[in-house]
Amino acid sequence: MRVVRTRSGLRDALATAPRTFGLVPTMGWLHDGHRTLMRRARDDDATTVVSIFVNPRQFNVAADFTKYPRAEASDLAICEAEGVDIVFAPDVEEVYPPGFDTVVSVGGVSRPLEGAARPGHFDGVATVVAILFDLVGADRAYFGQKDAQQVRVIRQMARDLAIPTEVVACPTVREPDGLAMSSRNVHLTAEQRTAAPVLHQALVAARERHGAGERSGDALRAVMRDVLAREPLAEVEYVSVADEVTFTELERVDGPALLSLAVRFGTTRLIDNEPLVVGPTTT
C-alpha cells in the first residue's frame, strides 16, 4: 500500500496502477461501514484508492471541524488490512492551494433537509468531491446510503459537469442494535449511545406502516415523531417523507420515496434513512 500526500505523489502512484480505479472518499476515523466500501471497490476495480481528508469547507460550524475525530495511524492500518492500493492523505493546502477561489454549488436537490439544516455543507462536499474525482480519474466512487442526499447531490454534480465517474451507493452498515455506523457516534455518552437506536426504530415503524398500506406522508411523519418522542434524550431536528430524486416532501407516497430524519443527542447530530418501495395501499 502506498500512502501519498501531494497531488504530484498521487499522479505518480496512479501512473503505474492498473485500471479501473475505484475511489472511496473518507474523512478518516474509519469503521466497518468504510470497510464495506473498500471491499466493494476491491471487488469491482483493479486499483482501490482511499482518500483521508477532513474537509473544512463542509463544516458550517467551525467547532465541528475542530472536534471531528482523527486517528490516521489506525485508519492506515484498516486500509492496509482491506487491501487498499493507494491512500491519498493530503493537508488542507494541498487540496485548496493558495488562491483557491472556486465553489461547486449544486441546485435544487441540495437545498432541503441537510442543505437547509447545514447551509453551505453541500457546496463544500461537491467542491472537494469534484477535486478528488479529477485528481484520481476515478472510474467509480463508493459512498454509503446513510448519506442518501449527499449521494444524490454528488450524482447530480458529476452528471452536470460531465465527470464520467460512476457514483455507487452501498447499503448502510448498522450496529447490532440498529444504529447506523458513523464517525460521529464516538461523541455519544454511554446514556446517549443507549438511546440512539431510536432513529432506526422510528424509521422501521414508518416503513412497516407503509408496508401495511399507509400512503399519507403526514401519517408516516407522525409515526416517526411518535417513536422519537418516547426517548427524552432525542432532540428532533427534522423527519421527512420525500421524493427519492428531488427530496421534496410528499403529501402521498405513490412511488419510490425516502424516509429520513436528523436527531441531536446533546451536541452530537445523527442522521439516518430508509427507502420506501411501492406496495398495496389502504389510505
Disulfide bonds with the S-S distance in Angstrom:
none
